[in-house]
Amino acid sequence: MKRIYQLLCLIMILSCNNTNKKDMKTKENFSWGVAIIAPRMYPIEIHKGYLGNDKKMIAPFINTGLMQQGWAYYGDVFSGGNEMPTELSATWISYAEKKFWKIETEIDKKTQDKIRQLFIEGYENKALSGTWSHITYKKITIGLAPGGIVILWASGLNKKTEIAHYQAKETFVSVNEFCRNPDEYTQQEFYDDRFEDYVPKETQEYIKKNGVPLTLYEEYRTKYNYRFDLQFHKTDKESNDRESEYVNGEKEIVKIEDLNSYQTKALPSYCRFWFSQYNAEAEFDGGEILNAFKKISKNHPDKNIDIEAKVAFMYKTVDFIVKCEGEEIPLQNVVVRMWKN
C-alpha cells in the first residue's frame, strides 16, 4: 500500500512539472516596455505609433522627440504592456532623408513565439561584482534606420537580441499636421530647415558626397563565421569575459570559455578586452569592417575568418587585421583606448 501511495505521489509531481512547463511555453502575459532608437547621426522623430493587438492599442508612442542615440542603445521606455503584441504601427520623419516613413504590419506567430521564448527563457548576466545570475529581457526595442528599415530587438541588461526586421513605405505627412508651423514653412522649407538644424554637419557632408546609406543597416544584419585572434608582445591572454556590441544592434557578454571559438555572428562595433594587467576598448568603423569582410569572404567563400588583434609593446595600443588563408586587410579606423587595471 505504501509503495502504491509513493507511486501515485510521483505521478502527481511529474504531472505538475509537465503542466508548469507547458504553461510557460504557452504563456501570453509578461511585462515589457517599448523603446525607440535610431542610428547615431541619422536623427528621426516619431509622428505616431503603437504596439497592439486586434482588440486594442497596448503601448502607444507619440511625441518622442528627436532620437539619434545609436544602434547599440537600448532605448528609453515610452510605454509598455503585459500581453503579446501582434501589431506594429509607426509613422516617423527621417530628417537626413527629408521624408516620412510608415510601417503597418502584423507581428506573425513565428515572431511572437520568438519574443515569448526570449522573455521566458532569459539569459545569464554578469554583474559588476563578477557574479553570474539568470535574468530576463525587459524591453522591446524598435530601431528605425535610413531606407525605411525597421528592426525589433529584445533588450535587457547587457543583452540585446534581434527578433525581426521589416520594411516601411514612404508616406506623406504635412508639416502642419506634424508640428506647429508659426513660420508658415512650405513642406520643402520645413525639410530643408530641419536638415540644417538637426542633421550633424559630418552626416550632411557624407550625404553630399555619397548619398544616404539606404541599405547599410540591412547589410549590417549579415553574419559571418569569425573569431578574434589575440597576439601579445609577451605571454598574456584575456583574463575575463568580453563585452561585445555588434553592427546589427545586438550586444552580449561573451564568456571566457567561448572567446577562442569561431562563431557565426554580426560584425563587432565595440569590444572591451580584459588582459592580466591592462584593459582595452575598441570601437570599430562599421563601414570599414563590413567592406573588409565582404571582400575577404568573397575571395575565400565558406572559410573561417580571423580578426587578428596585435597588442603592442607595453600595451600602448592594439592593431586589428582581418585575415583568411594568407590574405590580410588592416582595419585603420579602429579607435582604441587602453588603461592599466
C-alpha positions in Angstrom: 0.0 0.0 0.0 2.8 2.4 0.9 4.6 1.7 -2.5 1.3 2.4 -4.3 0.9 5.7 -2.4 4.5 6.7 -3.3 4.0 5.9 -6.9 0.8 8.0 -7.1 2.6 10.9 -5.5 5.5 10.6 -8.0 2.9 10.6 -10.9 1.3 13.8 -9.5 4.6 15.6 -9.1 5.7 14.7 -12.7 2.3 15.8 -14.0 2.5 19.2 -12.2 6.0 19.7 -13.6 4.9 19.0 -17.1 1.9 21.3 -16.7 4.2 24.1 -15.5 6.5 23.7 -18.5 3.5 23.7 -20.8 2.1 26.8 -19.1 5.5 28.5 -19.6 5.6 27.6 -23.2 2.1 28.9 -23.9 2.3 31.9 -21.5 0.9 35.0 -23.2 1.2 37.6 -20.4 4.6 39.0 -19.5 5.7 42.6 -18.7 7.7 44.6 -21.3 8.4 48.2 -22.1 8.7 49.6 -25.6 11.6 51.9 -26.7 12.5 53.6 -30.0 16.1 54.1 -31.3 17.8 55.4 -34.4 21.3 55.3 -35.8 23.8 57.8 -34.4 23.9 60.9 -36.6 20.7 60.0 -38.5 18.0 61.7 -36.4 14.4 60.7 -36.6 11.2 61.8 -34.8 8.0 59.8 -34.3 4.7 61.2 -35.5 2.6 58.4 -34.0 2.7 54.7 -33.5 1.9 51.8 -31.2 2.3 48.1 -30.4 -1.1 46.4 -30.0 -3.3 43.6 -31.0 -6.6 43.1 -32.8 -8.5 44.3 -29.8 -6.6 47.4 -28.5 -3.6 49.7 -28.6 -1.3 48.3 -25.9 1.6 50.6 -26.0 1.4 54.0 -27.8 4.4 56.1 -28.6 3.9 59.8 -29.7 5.8 63.0 -29.3 9.0 61.1 -28.5 11.3 64.0 -29.5 14.5 63.8 -31.5 16.3 60.4 -31.5 19.7 59.5 -32.7 21.3 57.7 -29.7 22.8 54.9 -31.8 22.1 51.4 -32.9 23.6 49.8 -29.8 21.4 51.8 -27.5 18.7 50.0 -25.5 16.3 53.0 -25.8 14.2 54.8 -23.2 10.9 53.3 -22.3 7.9 55.3 -23.5 5.1 52.9 -22.6 4.6 49.1 -22.2 2.3 46.2 -21.7 1.9 42.8 -20.2 0.4 40.8 -23.1 1.8 39.7 -26.5 1.7 42.4 -29.2 0.5 41.2 -32.6 0.6 44.5 -34.5 3.2 47.2 -35.1 2.4 50.7 -36.4 4.7 53.6 -36.7 5.0 56.8 -38.7 8.1 58.9 -38.4 10.2 61.5 -40.1 13.8 60.8 -41.2 15.5 64.3 -41.2 18.5 63.1 -43.1 16.3 61.8 -45.9 13.8 64.7 -45.8 10.8 62.3 -45.8 8.3 60.4 -43.7 8.1 56.6 -43.4 5.2 54.4 -42.3 5.1 50.8 -41.2 1.8 48.9 -40.6 2.5 45.2 -40.1 1.3 42.1 -38.3 3.7 40.5 -35.9 3.4 37.0 -37.1 3.2 33.8 -35.0 6.8 32.9 -35.6 7.9 36.3 -34.3 5.5 36.1 -31.3 7.0 32.7 -30.5 10.5 34.1 -30.6 9.5 37.0 -28.3 7.8 34.6 -25.9 10.8 32.3 -25.8 13.4 35.0 -25.2 11.4 36.7 -22.4 10.6 33.4 -20.7 14.0 31.7 -21.0 16.0 34.8 -20.2 19.8 34.7 -20.2 22.9 34.7 -18.0 24.1 38.1 -17.0 27.4 39.1 -15.3 27.1 41.8 -12.6 29.8 44.3 -11.8 30.8 42.2 -8.8 31.8 39.4 -11.3 29.0 37.0 -10.3 26.7 35.5 -12.9 22.9 35.3 -12.4 19.9 34.4 -14.5 17.7 37.4 -15.6 15.4 38.2 -18.5 14.7 40.8 -21.1 12.8 44.0 -20.1 12.1 45.9 -23.4 11.0 45.5 -27.0 13.3 48.0 -28.8 12.3 49.3 -32.2 15.0 50.6 -34.5 14.3 52.9 -37.4 17.0 53.4 -39.9 17.5 55.1 -43.3 15.7 53.5 -46.2 12.7 52.6 -44.0 14.5 49.7 -42.3 12.7 48.6 -39.1 14.3 46.2 -36.6 12.9 44.7 -33.4 15.1 43.6 -30.6 14.6 42.1 -27.1 16.6 44.2 -24.7 17.8 43.6 -21.2 20.8 44.4 -19.0 24.0 43.8 -21.1 22.0 41.9 -23.7 20.2 42.8 -26.9 18.9 40.2 -29.4 17.3 40.7 -32.8 13.8 39.5 -33.1 12.6 40.5 -36.5 13.0 43.1 -39.3 10.6 44.9 -41.6 10.5 47.3 -44.5 8.5 50.5 -44.1 7.0 52.5 -47.0 7.5 56.2 -47.8 4.5 58.3 -46.9 3.4 61.9 -46.6 2.6 63.9 -43.5 2.0 67.6 -43.9 4.2 70.0 -41.8 1.0 71.5 -40.3 -0.2 68.1 -39.2 3.2 67.1 -37.8 4.0 70.2 -35.7 3.3 73.8 -35.0 4.3 75.9 -38.0 4.4 79.6 -36.9 6.8 80.5 -39.7 4.4 79.0 -42.3 7.0 76.9 -43.9 6.2 75.0 -47.1 6.8 71.3 -46.9 10.2 71.6 -48.6 11.2 74.6 -46.5 10.4 72.6 -43.4 12.5 69.6 -44.6 15.5 71.9 -45.5 15.3 73.8 -42.2 15.3 70.7 -40.1 18.0 69.1 -42.2 20.3 72.1 -41.4 19.4 72.3 -37.7 19.1 68.6 -36.8 21.4 66.6 -39.0 25.1 66.7 -37.9 27.5 68.5 -40.3 29.5 65.4 -40.7 26.4 63.5 -41.9 25.5 66.4 -44.2 28.9 66.2 -45.9 28.7 62.5 -46.2 25.3 62.7 -47.8 26.5 65.3 -50.3 29.3 63.0 -51.4 27.8 59.6 -51.1 24.0 59.9 -50.6 22.0 58.5 -47.7 23.2 54.9 -46.9 19.8 53.3 -47.7 21.0 49.7 -47.5 23.7 49.9 -44.9 21.7 48.8 -41.9 20.3 45.9 -43.8 23.8 44.8 -44.7 24.8 45.1 -41.1 22.4 42.2 -40.4 24.7 39.8 -42.3 26.5 37.3 -40.1 30.0 35.8 -40.6 31.9 33.0 -39.1 34.9 34.5 -37.3 36.8 34.9 -34.1 39.3 37.3 -32.5 42.9 36.0 -32.5 44.9 38.0 -29.9 48.6 38.3 -30.3 50.8 39.7 -27.5 54.3 41.1 -27.4 54.8 39.0 -24.2 52.9 36.0 -23.0 49.4 37.1 -21.9 45.8 36.2 -22.5 42.3 37.6 -22.0 41.6 37.2 -18.3 37.9 37.9 -18.2 34.7 37.7 -20.3 34.5 40.1 -23.3 31.8 42.8 -23.6 30.7 42.9 -27.2 28.4 45.1 -29.3 27.6 44.4 -33.0 26.8 46.5 -36.0 23.3 44.9 -36.2 22.5 46.4 -32.8 22.9 43.2 -30.8 25.1 43.1 -27.6 26.2 40.5 -25.2 28.9 39.4 -22.7 30.9 36.6 -24.3 32.0 34.0 -21.7 35.7 33.4 -21.3 35.4 29.7 -22.4 33.9 30.8 -25.8 36.4 33.5 -26.6 38.6 31.5 -28.9 36.0 29.6 -30.9 34.7 30.5 -34.3 31.1 31.7 -34.1 28.6 33.0 -36.7 27.6 36.5 -35.6 27.2 40.0 -36.9 30.4 42.0 -37.1 31.7 43.8 -34.0 31.1 47.5 -33.5 32.6 47.6 -29.9 34.6 45.3 -27.8 36.1 45.5 -24.3 39.0 43.3 -23.6 40.4 42.3 -20.2 44.1 41.3 -20.0 46.2 40.4 -17.0 47.4 43.9 -16.3 45.6 46.1 -18.8 42.2 46.7 -20.3 41.3 47.8 -23.8 38.3 49.2 -25.6 38.0 49.1 -29.4 35.4 50.9 -31.4 35.2 49.7 -35.0 34.2 51.7 -38.0 31.1 49.8 -39.3 31.6 50.6 -42.9 35.3 49.7 -42.9 34.9 46.3 -41.2 31.9 45.5 -43.3 33.8 46.2 -46.6 36.8 44.1 -45.3 34.6 41.1 -44.5 32.6 41.4 -47.8 35.9 41.4 -49.8 37.6 38.6 -47.9 34.6 36.3 -47.7 34.1 36.8 -51.5 37.7 35.7 -52.1 37.5 32.8 -49.6 33.9 31.6 -49.5 32.8 29.5 -46.6 36.1 29.8 -44.8 36.7 30.8 -41.2 37.9 34.4 -40.8 40.2 35.8 -38.1 40.3 39.3 -36.7 43.9 39.4 -35.5 44.4 41.8 -32.6 48.1 42.6 -32.1 48.7 44.1 -28.7 51.7 46.5 -28.9 54.8 46.5 -26.6 53.9 48.0 -23.2 50.2 47.7 -24.2 50.3 51.1 -25.9 47.7 50.1 -28.5 46.1 47.3 -30.4 46.2 46.9 -34.2 43.4 44.9 -35.9 43.8 42.9 -39.1 41.1 40.8 -40.9 42.8 37.6 -42.1 41.9 34.5 -44.1 44.2 32.0 -45.9 47.1 34.4 -46.1 45.0 37.5 -47.2 45.2 40.4 -44.8 43.1 43.6 -44.7 44.2 46.1 -42.0 41.5 48.0 -40.1 42.8 51.5 -39.9 39.9 53.4 -38.4 39.5 51.5 -35.1 39.5 53.8 -32.1 41.5 52.0 -29.3 41.7 53.1 -25.6 43.9 51.3 -23.1 44.4 51.6 -19.3 46.1 49.7 -16.5 44.0 47.5 -14.2 
